[in-house]
């Protein structure tokens, strides 16, 4: 089982009504770890969501969506705080822009007392990151959880990190980067987008930044390159580093909401489906296996970009795409 922890929120996405030309904001279920959990589930891999979700009507929609997609809700704490709202502006050829309303919201209020004790033995991977790691007390709670589980050594679940950086949520850039590099030391898999690197290590070449990330602890470091596909570095168990690139599939793009979450979810799902989801086995991936995992993730990301919003493909849809 993969456990994805962090925020679950409502993205208010800007749309233009065809009938009147009027601009409106449409509520869409979202949050990077939430989307990643759904992406994993649609690849027919057991997954649970860990977080604090409101009991308001938005929270009910979030929980019902997880249940409808086969995501376990056993790790969710319900609360009376409101659901976070994120307003999204989408322009052709540009990264989506966000504004979040999080003060006093449920997902940012995650407490240590909300964490499961203990994790089920079926938990093979813990995934974390995104804006939850910029909001207290949620960030400290999740960091405590990750440190606790990573400290179990080789028997620990694989730790997966996607920072999904939102600069406007970060008041102290240097402090955030120090904390981020501490998370890297705990992670086995780190996926950092090209846009993330622009904030974290501006002025550095992308491959140089990816090498830097791999050197801080992860066994696998990944970066997504939009239409350029994905690049992955793998630290082999016997020494040496594999560098593998995989392409996307060229299909029409509607928007890129959820692309990174779908990519990462599909990559984790591939590892689990192929019996490679353990700290020891990650380092035994062959070059061909690593390519297959990256290409599978790229196919899933290509499909979600061909749709409106974060609507990850099923396993059958991903397999069928060539």
VEXDREN-2710 file (C-alpha; in Angstrom, 1 decimal):
% VEXDREN-2710
k/r/px/py/pz
1/UNK/0.0/0.0/0.0
2/UNK/1.1/3.6/-0.8
3/UNK/0.1/6.2/1.8
4/UNK/-0.1/9.8/0.4
5/UNK/-0.2/12.5/3.1
6/UNK/-0.8/16.2/3.0
7/UNK/-3.5/18.6/1.8
8/UNK/-6.9/17.9/0.4
9/UNK/-8.6/21.1/-0.9
10/UNK/-10.9/22.7/-3.4
11/UNK/-9.3/24.3/-6.5
12/UNK/-11.5/27.1/-7.8
13/UNK/-10.7/27.0/-11.5
14/UNK/-11.3/30.0/-13.7
15/UNK/-13.6/29.2/-16.6
16/UNK/-15.4/31.2/-19.3
17/UNK/-19.1/30.4/-19.9
18/UNK/-19.6/29.6/-23.6
19/UNK/-23.1/30.9/-23.6
20/UNK/-22.4/34.4/-22.1
21/UNK/-18.7/34.9/-22.1
22/UNK/-18.9/35.4/-18.4
23/UNK/-15.9/34.4/-16.2
24/UNK/-16.7/32.1/-13.3
25/UNK/-14.7/29.9/-10.9
26/UNK/-15.7/26.3/-10.8
27/UNK/-14.9/24.2/-7.7
28/UNK/-12.7/21.1/-8.4
29/UNK/-11.4/18.6/-6.0
30/UNK/-7.6/18.8/-5.5
31/UNK/-4.5/19.0/-3.5
32/UNK/-1.3/17.4/-4.8
33/UNK/-1.2/14.5/-2.3
34/UNK/-4.9/14.0/-2.8
35/UNK/-4.5/13.9/-6.6
36/UNK/-1.5/11.5/-6.2
37/UNK/-3.6/9.1/-4.1
38/UNK/-6.3/9.0/-6.8
39/UNK/-3.7/8.5/-9.5
40/UNK/-2.2/5.5/-7.7
41/UNK/-5.7/4.0/-7.1
42/UNK/-6.6/4.3/-10.7
43/UNK/-3.5/2.2/-11.5
44/UNK/-5.0/-0.6/-9.5
45/UNK/-2.5/-0.3/-6.6
46/UNK/-3.7/-0.2/-2.9
47/UNK/-3.4/3.4/-1.6
48/UNK/-4.6/5.4/1.4
49/UNK/-4.8/9.1/2.0
50/UNK/-3.5/10.5/5.3
51/UNK/-4.6/14.0/6.3
52/UNK/-7.2/16.1/8.1
53/UNK/-10.4/16.8/6.1
54/UNK/-13.2/19.1/7.0
55/UNK/-16.7/17.8/7.8
56/UNK/-18.1/20.7/5.7
57/UNK/-19.8/19.9/2.4
58/UNK/-16.5/20.4/0.5
59/UNK/-14.9/17.9/2.8
60/UNK/-17.7/15.4/2.2
61/UNK/-17.1/15.7/-1.5
62/UNK/-13.3/15.1/-1.0
63/UNK/-13.9/12.0/1.1
64/UNK/-16.6/10.6/-1.2
65/UNK/-14.3/11.1/-4.2
66/UNK/-11.5/9.1/-2.5
67/UNK/-14.0/6.3/-1.6
68/UNK/-15.4/6.2/-5.1
69/UNK/-11.8/5.7/-6.5
70/UNK/-10.9/3.0/-4.0
71/UNK/-8.6/5.1/-1.9
72/UNK/-8.6/4.0/1.8
73/UNK/-9.9/6.7/4.2
74/UNK/-8.7/4.9/7.4
75/UNK/-5.9/7.4/7.9
76/UNK/-8.1/10.5/7.7
77/UNK/-9.0/12.6/10.7
78/UNK/-12.3/14.6/10.3
79/UNK/-12.6/18.1/11.8
80/UNK/-14.9/21.1/12.0
81/UNK/-12.4/23.5/10.4
82/UNK/-13.2/24.7/6.9
83/UNK/-11.7/23.3/3.7
84/UNK/-8.8/25.1/2.1
85/UNK/-9.7/26.9/-1.1
86/UNK/-7.2/27.5/-3.9
87/UNK/-8.0/29.8/-6.8
88/UNK/-6.3/28.8/-10.1
89/UNK/-5.5/30.9/-13.1
90/UNK/-4.6/29.0/-16.3
91/UNK/-3.1/30.7/-19.3
92/UNK/-2.0/28.8/-22.5
93/UNK/1.7/27.9/-22.4
94/UNK/2.2/29.0/-18.8
95/UNK/2.4/27.2/-15.5
96/UNK/-0.9/27.5/-13.5
97/UNK/-1.0/30.3/-11.0
98/UNK/-2.5/29.7/-7.5
99/UNK/-3.8/31.7/-4.6
100/UNK/-4.7/29.7/-1.5
101/UNK/-7.0/30.5/1.5
102/UNK/-5.7/28.3/4.3
103/UNK/-6.0/30.2/7.6
104/UNK/-7.5/27.9/10.2
105/UNK/-8.3/25.3/7.5
106/UNK/-8.6/21.6/8.3
107/UNK/-5.7/20.2/6.2
108/UNK/-3.2/22.7/7.7
109/UNK/-4.4/21.8/11.2
110/UNK/-3.1/18.2/11.1
111/UNK/-1.8/17.2/14.6
112/UNK/0.5/14.4/15.8
113/UNK/-2.5/12.9/17.6
114/UNK/-4.1/12.4/14.2
115/UNK/-1.3/10.1/13.0
116/UNK/-1.9/6.3/12.8
117/UNK/-0.3/4.2/15.4
118/UNK/1.1/1.9/14.1
119/UNK/1.1/1.8/10.3
120/UNK/-0.3/-1.4/8.8
121/UNK/2.4/-3.9/7.7
122/UNK/1.1/-3.5/4.2
123/UNK/2.4/0.1/4.0
124/UNK/5.2/-0.1/1.5
125/UNK/5.5/3.6/0.6
126/UNK/4.8/7.0/2.3
127/UNK/4.5/9.9/-0.1
128/UNK/4.6/13.6/1.1
129/UNK/5.2/17.1/0.0
130/UNK/3.4/20.1/-1.6
131/UNK/1.8/23.1/0.3
132/UNK/1.1/21.0/3.4
133/UNK/4.9/21.3/4.1
134/UNK/4.6/25.1/4.1
135/UNK/1.8/25.3/6.7
136/UNK/1.9/24.7/10.4
137/UNK/1.2/22.6/12.3
138/UNK/0.7/20.2/9.4
139/UNK/4.3/20.6/8.1
140/UNK/5.9/19.7/11.5
141/UNK/3.4/16.9/12.0
142/UNK/4.2/15.3/8.6
143/UNK/7.9/15.8/9.2
144/UNK/7.7/14.1/12.6
145/UNK/5.8/11.2/10.9
146/UNK/8.4/10.8/8.1
147/UNK/11.4/10.9/10.5
148/UNK/9.7/8.3/12.7
149/UNK/9.0/5.9/9.8
150/UNK/12.3/6.6/8.0
151/UNK/14.2/5.7/11.2
152/UNK/13.1/2.1/10.9
153/UNK/16.0/1.4/8.6
154/UNK/15.9/-1.0/5.7
155/UNK/12.5/-2.3/6.9
156/UNK/11.0/1.2/6.7
157/UNK/8.5/2.0/3.9
158/UNK/9.9/3.8/0.9
159/UNK/9.8/7.5/1.5
160/UNK/8.7/9.5/-1.5
161/UNK/8.9/13.3/-1.8
162/UNK/7.4/15.8/-4.3
163/UNK/7.9/19.4/-3.0
164/UNK/5.5/20.8/-5.6
165/UNK/6.9/24.2/-4.7
166/UNK/4.5/27.2/-4.5
167/UNK/6.8/30.2/-3.9
168/UNK/4.0/32.5/-2.7
169/UNK/3.3/30.1/0.2
170/UNK/7.0/30.4/1.4
171/UNK/7.9/33.4/3.5
172/UNK/11.4/32.4/4.3
173/UNK/13.0/30.9/1.2
174/UNK/16.4/30.1/2.8
175/UNK/14.6/28.4/5.8
176/UNK/12.4/26.4/3.4
177/UNK/15.4/25.2/1.4
178/UNK/17.2/24.1/4.6
179/UNK/14.1/22.2/5.6
180/UNK/13.7/20.7/2.1
181/UNK/17.2/19.4/2.1
182/UNK/16.5/17.8/5.4
183/UNK/13.5/16.0/3.8
184/UNK/15.8/14.9/1.0
185/UNK/18.1/13.2/3.5
186/UNK/15.1/11.1/4.6
187/UNK/13.7/10.3/1.1
188/UNK/14.3/7.4/-1.1
189/UNK/12.5/8.9/-4.1
190/UNK/12.4/12.6/-4.9
191/UNK/10.6/14.1/-7.9
192/UNK/11.3/17.8/-8.5
193/UNK/9.9/19.7/-11.5
194/UNK/11.8/22.1/-13.7
195/UNK/9.7/24.9/-12.2
196/UNK/10.6/23.7/-8.7
197/UNK/14.3/23.8/-9.5
198/UNK/13.9/27.4/-10.7
199/UNK/13.0/28.4/-7.2
200/UNK/15.2/26.0/-5.2
201/UNK/18.5/26.4/-7.2
202/UNK/18.1/29.3/-9.6
203/UNK/21.0/29.7/-12.1
204/UNK/22.0/26.0/-11.9
205/UNK/21.7/23.7/-14.9
206/UNK/18.9/21.2/-14.5
207/UNK/21.1/18.1/-14.5
208/UNK/23.5/19.7/-12.1
209/UNK/20.6/20.4/-9.7
210/UNK/19.3/16.8/-10.1
211/UNK/22.8/15.5/-9.3
212/UNK/22.8/17.7/-6.2
213/UNK/19.5/16.2/-5.1
214/UNK/20.7/12.6/-5.6
215/UNK/23.8/13.4/-3.6
216/UNK/21.7/14.4/-0.5
217/UNK/20.3/10.9/0.0
218/UNK/17.6/9.7/-2.3
219/UNK/18.1/6.5/-4.3
220/UNK/16.1/7.9/-7.2
221/UNK/15.9/11.5/-8.3
222/UNK/13.4/12.5/-11.0
223/UNK/12.5/15.6/-12.9
224/UNK/9.7/16.3/-15.3
225/UNK/10.4/18.4/-18.4
226/UNK/7.0/19.1/-19.8
227/UNK/6.9/18.1/-23.5
228/UNK/10.6/17.0/-23.1
229/UNK/9.5/14.0/-21.1
230/UNK/11.3/13.0/-17.9
231/UNK/14.9/12.5/-16.7
232/UNK/15.7/10.0/-13.9
233/UNK/18.8/9.3/-11.9
234/UNK/19.2/6.0/-10.0
235/UNK/21.9/5.3/-7.5
236/UNK/22.7/1.6/-8.0
237/UNK/23.1/-0.7/-5.0
238/UNK/26.6/-1.8/-6.3
239/UNK/27.7/1.8/-7.0
240/UNK/27.4/4.1/-10.0
241/UNK/24.4/6.1/-11.2
242/UNK/22.0/5.3/-14.0
243/UNK/20.8/8.3/-16.1
244/UNK/17.6/7.6/-18.1
245/UNK/15.4/9.8/-20.2
246/UNK/11.9/8.8/-21.3
247/UNK/9.6/10.7/-23.7
248/UNK/6.0/11.8/-23.3
249/UNK/3.3/10.7/-25.8
250/UNK/2.4/13.5/-28.3
251/UNK/-1.3/14.0/-27.8
252/UNK/-3.2/17.3/-27.6
253/UNK/-2.9/19.2/-24.3
254/UNK/-6.0/20.7/-22.7
255/UNK/-4.4/21.8/-19.5
256/UNK/-1.6/20.6/-17.2
257/UNK/-3.4/20.5/-13.8
258/UNK/-2.5/17.3/-12.0
259/UNK/0.2/16.4/-14.5
260/UNK/3.1/16.1/-11.9
261/UNK/0.8/14.4/-9.4
262/UNK/-0.3/11.8/-12.0
263/UNK/3.3/11.3/-13.2
264/UNK/4.5/10.6/-9.6
265/UNK/1.5/8.4/-8.7
266/UNK/1.9/6.3/-11.8
267/UNK/5.7/5.9/-11.2
268/UNK/5.0/4.7/-7.6
269/UNK/2.3/2.4/-8.9
270/UNK/4.7/0.9/-11.5
271/UNK/7.2/0.1/-8.7
272/UNK/4.5/-1.5/-6.5
273/UNK/3.0/-3.5/-9.4
274/UNK/6.5/-4.8/-10.4
275/UNK/7.6/-5.8/-6.9
276/UNK/10.2/-3.1/-6.6
277/UNK/8.7/-1.0/-3.8
278/UNK/11.3/-1.5/-1.1
279/UNK/14.4/0.4/0.0
280/UNK/16.7/-2.5/-1.0
281/UNK/15.0/-3.3/-4.4
282/UNK/15.0/0.3/-5.7
283/UNK/18.8/0.0/-6.2
284/UNK/18.4/-3.2/-8.2
285/UNK/16.3/-1.6/-11.0
286/UNK/17.9/-2.3/-14.4
287/UNK/18.2/0.5/-17.0
288/UNK/15.3/-1.1/-18.9
289/UNK/13.1/-1.3/-15.9
290/UNK/13.9/2.3/-14.9
291/UNK/13.0/3.4/-18.5
292/UNK/9.8/1.4/-18.4
293/UNK/8.7/3.0/-15.1
294/UNK/9.5/6.5/-16.4
295/UNK/7.7/6.0/-19.7
296/UNK/4.7/4.5/-17.9
297/UNK/4.5/7.6/-15.7
298/UNK/4.9/9.9/-18.8
299/UNK/2.0/8.1/-20.5
300/UNK/-0.2/8.7/-17.5
301/UNK/0.8/12.3/-17.4
302/UNK/0.2/12.8/-21.1
303/UNK/-3.3/11.4/-20.7
304/UNK/-4.2/13.7/-17.8
305/UNK/-3.0/16.7/-19.8
306/UNK/-5.4/15.7/-22.6
307/UNK/-8.3/16.3/-20.2
308/UNK/-9.6/19.2/-18.2
309/UNK/-8.5/19.3/-14.6
310/UNK/-6.8/16.6/-12.4
311/UNK/-8.5/13.5/-13.9
312/UNK/-5.8/10.7/-13.9
313/UNK/-6.2/7.8/-16.3
314/UNK/-6.9/4.2/-15.4
315/UNK/-4.4/1.4/-15.6
316/UNK/-6.1/0.2/-18.8
317/UNK/-5.9/3.6/-20.4
318/UNK/-2.3/4.0/-19.5
319/UNK/-1.3/0.6/-20.8
320/UNK/-3.1/1.1/-24.1
321/UNK/-1.3/4.3/-24.9
322/UNK/1.7/3.8/-27.2
END
